[in-house]
Amino acid sequence: MTLIFPLILSLFLKGSSCQLQCVKEILDDKEFSINMTGHITLESGDCTWIPFELTFPKNKVTTPYKKIWFQQDPQVNVNIEVVNNMESESENTLRIDGLPRGEYEYGFKLEWGCNQTYIFPKRLRISVSELTRKPYVRVSPMTEGEVATLTCIPHRLCSDRGKVHWIWTKADGPHEVQHDHSFYERYISREMSRYRFIPTADDHNSNITCMAEYYDSTVETTVTLTVKFPPRILNGSQCLVDGKLLVCVCMSRGNPPPPITWPLASLTEYSVTSSSSILTVNSTFTMPLADYHNSTVKCISSNELGQAEIEIPLQNYTENYWSDWREKADTNLTWIAAVSFSLNLILLTSLIICAYKRRKNTQKNLCEENNTYASLNRADVQQEYSIISPQPR
């Protein structure tokens, strides 16, 4: 027991002497230096390793020591590495893990021994800009009625691979592709998102967007779909009569644009003019009406995916044309006949009335003349008889 107390006392005194000797040593700045890039630029979400070189007095900085990176304030440590053996010291690098947009400043310090610290005066500035690396979209060839595949490959940002959304913009506006889409299959791995569907002709020239959403930013890539489809004869195709000419127009739409032909081997006098606009082809066939004796004209349109044809009826237009003309002519003749009959009736009535009035006036005049003559005669007679007086017997 007598030996234990002296031993404890000896250890206590030794520890006390070490604490008394734990005084910060005055260091020479010329013996410490760090060589690194003073300013670097990154995009949001980038991962990078920044190398640096250290110079310090190894006879003063003893192991174990700490290599510490701090952000702005030396008390805000962001990376600490403990070195126990200088011979096994790893390469000096600083790892930056996907910083958000902004400006950052980092500093470096060494800690060793009994509260010994040296803060290097040089600083590392990092400028982080908005993410500009857009996802890559791969589009397989598209044909109407066949399964097509769209693949979106977003950039991997450190540990953030991004959440992928598909946005489809059609004539009625943008729509997010839902998981319950009838022809929807989505495969997500660490590096890609795949969307499968069956396109139609209406999907041609529509836009689909792959949107990659990260914790700090969102980037997107839009592609325009090209869908091949066989020709379709449009409703505006028709035949009309223009004077003495038969004019037929055939319109067809397809991708690739489908040329139009008119099978008219037996005819010699005719002309065909064609034009196209985007995926629509227009063809006009003209010939003398009197030279064509069939009831229809055939229009044929074809491309590498198929053929479409239509029999354009002539009677729907020519018969209606002549029947309309005859109907109008009959209507006009009926109207003219009615007017003519009415005028004749009025004229005949007028003549009858005039004849009647003339005859009546003639009779009246004759009566008046006879009466006058009679009265004159009666006056003379009375005067003649008045002068004869009776004779006495």
C-alpha positions as CSV (number, residue, x, y, z in Angstrom):
1,M,0.0,0.0,0.0
2,T,2.9,2.4,0.8
3,L,4.1,2.0,-2.9
4,I,0.7,2.8,-4.5
5,F,0.4,6.3,-3.2
6,P,3.8,7.5,-4.4
7,L,3.1,6.0,-7.9
8,I,-0.2,7.9,-8.1
9,L,1.4,11.1,-7.0
10,S,4.2,10.7,-9.5
11,L,1.7,10.3,-12.4
12,F,-0.3,13.3,-11.3
13,L,2.8,15.4,-11.1
14,K,3.9,14.3,-14.6
15,G,0.4,15.1,-16.1
16,S,0.5,18.5,-14.5
17,S,4.0,19.2,-15.9
18,C,2.7,18.3,-19.4
19,Q,-0.2,20.7,-19.0
20,L,2.0,23.4,-17.9
21,Q,4.2,22.8,-20.9
22,C,1.1,22.9,-23.4
23,V,1.8,26.3,-24.7
24,K,1.2,27.3,-28.3
25,E,4.4,27.5,-30.2
26,I,5.2,30.6,-32.3
27,L,5.2,29.4,-35.9
28,D,6.9,30.9,-38.9
29,D,4.5,31.6,-41.9
30,K,7.4,31.0,-44.3
31,E,7.5,27.4,-43.3
32,F,3.9,26.8,-44.2
33,S,2.3,27.0,-47.6
34,I,-0.5,25.5,-49.7
35,N,-0.5,25.3,-53.5
36,M,-3.9,25.0,-55.1
37,T,-6.1,26.7,-57.7
38,G,-7.5,29.9,-56.1
39,H,-10.8,29.9,-58.0
40,I,-12.8,27.2,-59.8
41,T,-16.2,27.2,-61.5
42,L,-18.7,24.3,-61.3
43,E,-22.2,23.6,-62.3
44,S,-24.9,22.8,-59.8
45,G,-24.7,19.2,-58.7
46,D,-21.2,18.6,-60.0
47,C,-18.8,16.3,-58.1
48,T,-15.1,17.1,-58.3
49,W,-11.8,16.5,-56.6
50,I,-9.5,19.4,-56.1
51,P,-5.8,18.6,-55.6
52,F,-3.5,20.6,-53.4
53,E,0.1,20.5,-52.2
54,L,1.2,21.2,-48.6
55,T,4.5,22.4,-47.2
56,F,5.0,22.5,-43.4
57,P,7.9,21.8,-40.9
58,K,7.6,18.1,-40.1
59,N,9.8,18.5,-37.1
60,K,7.2,20.8,-35.6
61,V,4.0,19.3,-36.9
62,T,4.0,15.9,-35.2
63,T,1.8,12.9,-35.7
64,P,-1.0,12.4,-35.3
65,Y,-2.2,15.6,-36.9
66,K,-5.4,16.7,-38.6
67,K,-5.9,18.2,-42.1
68,I,-9.1,20.2,-41.9
69,W,-11.1,22.2,-44.5
70,F,-13.5,24.8,-43.3
71,Q,-16.1,27.0,-45.0
72,Q,-15.5,30.7,-44.4
73,D,-15.3,30.5,-40.6
74,P,-12.4,28.3,-39.3
75,Q,-14.9,26.9,-36.7
76,V,-17.1,25.5,-39.4
77,N,-15.3,22.3,-40.5
78,V,-16.5,20.6,-43.6
79,N,-13.8,17.9,-44.1
80,I,-11.4,16.4,-41.5
81,E,-8.6,13.8,-42.2
82,V,-6.5,12.4,-39.4
83,V,-2.9,11.5,-40.3
84,N,-1.2,9.0,-38.0
85,N,1.8,8.3,-40.0
86,M,3.4,10.7,-42.4
87,E,4.8,7.8,-44.6
88,S,1.3,6.5,-45.2
89,E,-0.3,9.9,-45.8
90,S,-2.8,9.8,-48.7
91,E,-2.8,12.2,-51.6
92,N,-4.0,15.7,-50.8
93,T,-7.4,16.3,-52.4
94,L,-10.6,18.0,-51.5
95,R,-13.9,16.4,-52.6
96,I,-16.8,18.7,-53.6
97,D,-20.2,17.0,-53.5
98,G,-22.8,18.6,-55.6
99,L,-23.1,22.2,-54.3
100,P,-26.2,24.2,-55.1
101,R,-25.9,27.4,-57.1
102,G,-24.0,30.2,-55.3
103,E,-20.6,31.4,-54.2
104,Y,-18.4,29.5,-51.7
105,E,-15.1,30.1,-49.9
106,Y,-13.0,27.4,-48.2
107,G,-9.9,27.5,-46.1
108,F,-7.4,25.0,-44.8
109,K,-5.8,24.4,-41.4
110,L,-3.6,21.9,-39.5
111,E,-4.1,20.8,-35.9
112,W,-1.6,18.7,-33.9
113,G,0.0,18.2,-30.5
114,C,-1.2,20.1,-27.6
115,N,-3.7,22.6,-29.1
116,Q,-1.3,23.6,-31.9
117,T,-3.1,25.0,-34.9
118,Y,-2.0,26.7,-38.1
119,I,-4.5,28.4,-40.5
120,F,-3.3,28.9,-44.0
121,P,-4.0,32.3,-45.3
122,K,-4.8,31.3,-48.8
123,R,-8.5,30.7,-49.7
124,L,-10.3,28.5,-52.3
125,R,-13.2,30.2,-54.0
126,I,-15.8,28.1,-55.8
127,S,-18.5,29.6,-58.1
128,V,-21.4,27.2,-58.8
129,S,-23.7,28.1,-61.8
130,E,-27.0,26.7,-62.9
131,L,-27.0,23.2,-64.3
132,T,-26.9,23.3,-68.1
133,R,-26.3,19.6,-69.0
134,K,-29.6,18.4,-70.4
135,P,-30.7,14.8,-70.5
136,Y,-30.1,12.9,-73.7
137,V,-33.2,11.5,-75.5
138,R,-33.0,8.7,-77.9
139,V,-35.9,8.1,-80.3
140,S,-36.4,4.9,-82.2
141,P,-37.9,5.0,-85.7
142,M,-41.7,5.4,-85.5
143,T,-44.3,3.9,-87.8
144,E,-48.0,4.1,-87.2
145,G,-49.3,1.0,-85.4
146,E,-45.9,-0.3,-84.3
147,V,-44.4,-0.1,-80.8
148,A,-41.9,2.8,-80.5
149,T,-39.4,3.5,-77.7
150,L,-38.2,6.7,-76.2
151,T,-35.2,6.6,-73.9
152,C,-34.1,9.4,-71.6
153,I,-30.6,9.4,-70.1
154,P,-30.2,12.1,-67.5
155,H,-26.7,13.1,-66.2
156,R,-25.8,11.7,-62.9
157,L,-24.9,14.4,-60.4
158,C,-22.8,13.0,-57.6
159,S,-25.3,10.8,-55.7
160,D,-28.4,12.4,-57.3
161,R,-29.5,10.7,-60.5
162,G,-32.6,12.9,-61.0
163,K,-36.3,12.1,-61.1
164,V,-37.6,11.7,-64.7
165,H,-40.9,13.0,-66.0
166,W,-42.3,12.7,-69.5
167,I,-44.4,15.6,-70.8
168,W,-46.2,15.2,-74.2
169,T,-47.4,18.3,-76.0
170,K,-50.1,17.7,-78.6
171,A,-52.7,19.9,-80.3
172,D,-54.7,20.2,-77.1
173,G,-51.8,21.2,-74.9
174,P,-49.1,19.5,-72.7
175,H,-49.9,16.4,-70.7
176,E,-47.8,14.4,-68.3
177,V,-47.5,10.8,-69.3
178,Q,-49.3,8.9,-66.6
179,H,-48.5,5.4,-65.3
180,D,-51.9,4.1,-66.3
181,H,-51.4,4.9,-70.0
182,S,-52.8,2.0,-72.0
183,F,-49.6,1.5,-73.9
184,Y,-47.2,2.7,-71.2
185,E,-44.2,0.8,-70.0
186,R,-41.5,2.5,-68.0
187,Y,-38.2,1.1,-66.9
188,I,-36.0,3.1,-64.6
189,S,-32.5,2.1,-63.7
190,R,-29.6,4.2,-62.4
191,E,-29.0,5.7,-65.8
192,M,-32.1,5.9,-67.9
193,S,-35.9,6.0,-68.2
194,R,-37.7,4.4,-71.1
195,Y,-41.2,5.1,-72.4
196,R,-42.9,2.7,-74.9
197,F,-46.1,3.5,-76.8
198,I,-47.9,2.8,-80.1
199,P,-47.9,6.0,-82.3
200,T,-50.6,7.2,-84.7
201,A,-50.6,9.6,-87.6
202,D,-51.9,12.3,-85.2
203,D,-48.7,12.0,-83.1
204,H,-46.6,13.2,-86.0
205,N,-44.9,16.6,-85.3
206,S,-46.0,16.5,-81.7
207,N,-43.4,17.3,-79.0
208,I,-42.4,15.1,-76.1
209,T,-40.1,16.3,-73.3
210,C,-37.9,14.4,-70.9
211,M,-37.6,16.4,-67.6
212,A,-34.9,15.5,-65.1
213,E,-35.6,16.9,-61.7
214,Y,-32.7,17.3,-59.2
215,Y,-32.7,18.6,-55.6
216,D,-31.5,22.0,-56.7
217,S,-32.5,22.4,-60.4
218,T,-34.5,21.0,-63.2
219,V,-33.4,20.5,-66.8
220,E,-35.3,19.1,-69.8
221,T,-34.9,18.0,-73.4
222,T,-37.7,18.2,-76.0
223,V,-37.8,16.2,-79.2
224,T,-40.3,16.4,-82.1
225,L,-41.7,13.0,-83.1
226,T,-41.6,11.9,-86.7
227,V,-44.2,9.2,-87.4
228,K,-44.4,7.4,-90.8
229,F,-47.9,6.4,-91.9
230,P,-49.5,5.2,-95.2
231,P,-51.5,7.5,-97.5
232,R,-55.0,8.6,-96.8
233,I,-57.3,10.1,-99.4
234,L,-58.8,13.3,-97.9
235,N,-62.5,14.2,-98.1
236,G,-62.0,17.2,-100.3
237,S,-61.4,15.0,-103.3
238,Q,-64.1,15.6,-106.0
239,C,-65.0,16.0,-109.7
240,L,-66.7,19.1,-111.0
241,V,-67.9,20.4,-114.4
242,D,-66.5,23.7,-115.4
243,G,-68.2,24.7,-118.7
244,K,-67.1,22.0,-121.2
245,L,-64.3,20.7,-119.0
246,L,-64.2,17.9,-116.4
247,V,-62.0,19.0,-113.5
248,C,-61.1,16.4,-110.8
249,V,-59.1,17.2,-107.6
250,C,-57.6,14.5,-105.4
251,M,-55.9,15.2,-102.1
252,S,-53.8,12.7,-100.1
253,R,-51.8,12.8,-96.9
254,G,-49.1,10.5,-95.7
255,N,-45.5,10.2,-94.5
256,P,-43.4,10.1,-96.7
257,P,-45.6,12.4,-98.9
258,P,-47.5,10.1,-101.3
259,P,-47.6,10.9,-105.0
260,I,-50.9,10.7,-106.8
261,T,-51.6,9.0,-110.1
262,W,-54.6,8.9,-112.4
263,P,-55.0,5.6,-114.4
264,L,-56.1,7.1,-117.7
265,A,-54.4,5.0,-120.3
266,S,-57.2,5.2,-122.9
267,L,-57.2,9.0,-122.8
268,T,-55.0,11.3,-124.8
269,E,-56.3,14.8,-124.2
270,Y,-55.9,15.7,-120.6
271,S,-53.6,17.5,-118.2
272,V,-52.4,16.8,-114.6
273,T,-50.9,19.3,-112.2
274,S,-49.6,18.4,-108.8
275,S,-48.4,20.3,-105.7
276,S,-47.5,19.4,-102.1
277,S,-47.4,21.1,-98.8
278,I,-45.7,19.4,-95.9
279,L,-47.2,15.9,-96.0
280,T,-50.3,16.7,-98.2
281,V,-50.2,16.2,-101.9
282,N,-52.8,17.8,-104.3
283,S,-53.3,16.7,-107.9
284,T,-55.7,18.2,-110.4
285,F,-56.9,16.4,-113.5
286,T,-58.5,18.3,-116.4
287,M,-60.0,17.0,-119.7
288,P,-62.9,17.8,-122.1
289,L,-66.2,16.6,-120.7
290,A,-67.4,15.2,-124.0
291,D,-64.4,12.8,-124.2
292,Y,-65.0,11.0,-120.9
293,H,-67.8,8.5,-120.9
294,N,-67.2,6.6,-117.6
295,S,-69.2,7.2,-114.4
296,T,-66.2,7.6,-112.1
297,V,-62.5,8.7,-112.1
298,K,-60.0,6.7,-110.0
299,C,-57.4,8.5,-107.9
300,I,-54.4,6.4,-106.6
301,S,-51.9,7.6,-103.9
302,S,-49.0,5.5,-102.6
303,N,-45.8,5.6,-100.6
304,E,-43.4,3.0,-99.1
305,L,-46.0,2.0,-96.4
306,G,-49.0,1.3,-98.6
307,Q,-51.5,2.5,-101.2
308,A,-54.9,4.2,-101.1
309,E,-57.3,4.7,-103.9
310,I,-60.8,6.1,-104.4
311,E,-63.4,6.1,-107.2
312,I,-64.6,9.7,-107.5
313,P,-68.2,9.5,-109.0
314,L,-69.1,11.9,-111.8
315,Q,-72.9,11.6,-111.5
316,N,-72.9,13.1,-108.1
317,Y,-71.7,16.3,-109.7
318,T,-72.6,16.2,-113.5
319,E,-76.1,14.8,-113.1
320,N,-76.8,17.2,-110.3
321,Y,-75.4,20.0,-112.4
322,W,-77.7,19.2,-115.4
323,S,-80.7,18.3,-113.2
324,D,-80.2,21.6,-111.3
325,W,-80.0,23.4,-114.7
326,R,-83.1,21.7,-116.0
327,E,-84.9,22.3,-112.8
328,K,-84.0,26.0,-112.9
329,A,-85.0,26.1,-116.6
330,D,-88.3,24.4,-115.9
331,T,-89.0,26.8,-113.1
332,N,-88.2,29.8,-115.3
333,L,-90.4,28.5,-118.1
334,T,-93.3,27.9,-115.7
335,W,-93.0,31.4,-114.4
336,I,-92.8,32.9,-117.9
337,A,-95.8,30.9,-119.0
338,A,-97.8,32.0,-116.0
339,V,-96.8,35.6,-116.6
340,S,-97.6,35.3,-120.3
341,F,-101.0,33.7,-119.6
342,S,-101.8,36.5,-117.0
343,L,-100.9,39.2,-119.5
344,N,-102.9,37.6,-122.3
345,L,-105.9,37.2,-120.0
346,I,-105.7,40.9,-118.9
347,L,-105.3,42.0,-122.6
348,L,-108.3,39.9,-123.7
349,T,-110.4,41.2,-120.9
350,S,-109.4,44.7,-121.7
351,L,-110.3,44.2,-125.4
352,I,-113.7,42.7,-124.5
353,I,-114.5,45.6,-122.1
354,C,-113.4,48.2,-124.7
355,A,-115.5,46.5,-127.4
356,Y,-118.5,46.4,-125.2
357,K,-118.2,50.1,-124.2
358,R,-117.7,51.1,-127.8
359,R,-120.8,49.3,-129.0
360,K,-122.9,50.7,-126.2
361,N,-121.7,54.2,-127.0
362,T,-122.5,53.7,-130.6
363,Q,-126.1,52.6,-129.9
364,K,-126.6,55.6,-127.6
365,N,-125.5,58.0,-130.2
366,L,-127.8,56.5,-132.8
367,C,-130.8,56.7,-130.4
368,E,-130.1,60.4,-129.7
369,E,-130.0,61.2,-133.4
370,N,-133.3,59.4,-134.1
371,N,-135.0,61.2,-131.2
372,T,-133.8,64.5,-132.4
373,Y,-135.0,63.8,-135.9
374,A,-138.4,62.6,-134.6
375,S,-138.9,65.7,-132.5
376,L,-138.1,68.0,-135.4
377,N,-140.6,66.2,-137.6
378,R,-143.3,66.3,-134.9
379,A,-143.0,70.1,-134.6
380,D,-143.5,70.7,-138.2
381,V,-146.6,68.5,-138.3
382,Q,-148.2,70.2,-135.4
383,Q,-147.6,73.6,-136.9
384,E,-149.1,72.4,-140.2
385,Y,-152.2,71.0,-138.6
386,S,-152.8,74.0,-136.3
387,I,-153.6,76.4,-139.1
388,I,-156.5,74.4,-140.4
389,S,-159.8,75.4,-138.8
390,P,-162.9,73.4,-138.9
391,Q,-165.5,74.4,-141.6
392,P,-169.2,75.0,-140.6
393,R,-171.7,72.8,-142.0
